[in-house]
Amino acid sequence: MYGYITFLTDFGQQDDFVGVCRGVMKGIARDVEIIDITHGIAPQAVTQGALLLARAVPYMPPGVHLAVVDPGVGGDRRAIAVRTDDERVYVGPDNGLLSLAADAGSVIAVRELTNPRYHLERVSRTFHARDVFAPVAAHLANGVAFGELGDEIDPATLVRIELPEPSVGSERLGATILAVDRFGNLQLNLTREHIASARLEPGRRVEILLAVDSYYAVIAETFAAASRGDLILYEDSYGAYAIAISGGDASKLTGAKPGDELGIVPVLT
């Protein structure tokens, strides 16, 4: 049995989707505590969902981790549950959404959710979050054996998201925007090690090269280290680097979006 179900989706809060799923889970597992990680993933943004799930799970208690960003609902993508050796179970679509978080622990078993006993009686073609994933998560929390969920799957066949690797040169960093948060910060596939390899220290000015435009920014440790309106490159709370505007919205200024590539070039002084 599990005392917690965490819940991440791209459903937003305007409609009834989140509330209905929570109601389904509570109707099956009355005493379980549901922790909402976020429902603000951009619509159908599987990579963003996978990244945020992987970042959040280490701060969550062991439990059932339900995640639904599912542009392939009603198609041939599989519905799955993944068990890892750190006492966690992940439930969601087999589209890569679970892959970054589940790979952080060792995957020891995977099941396709083919046993209708643990679904709602009527399963729609477009709302598997309500009819399949939520009830399965709740039944797991209630102590249903993992092996009863359905057919066994070879973990090697799971769909995986491979995050792009940055290019690190002596005069240029090449990076990819992985996600844009609600403040308009551009989250990059760069870490402290990449920045150090490029010999970029706090206070150093750099040029951000996008497809059409370029912008000047400063390497900063905090927002307070820059004047309001300045573009900064900073290490976020998860150890990755992001581009932001002190008191502003970097995505609106640059028009950049997830998947865009950019260059970072030190400004000669």
ABEGO torsion letter per residue (X at the ends): XBABBBBBBAAEAABAAAAAAAAAAAAABAABBBBBABAABBBGBAAAAAAAAAAAAAABBBEBBBBBBBAABGBABBBBBBBBAAGBBBBEBBAGAAAAAAAABBBABBBBBABAAABBABBBAABAAAAAAAAAAAAAAAGBBAAAAEBBBBAAABBBBBBBBBBBBAABBBBBBABBBAAGBBBBABBAAAAAAAGBBBGBBBBBBBAABBBBBBBBABAAABBBGBBBBBBBAAGBBBBBBBGBBAAAAAGBBBGBBBBBBBBBX
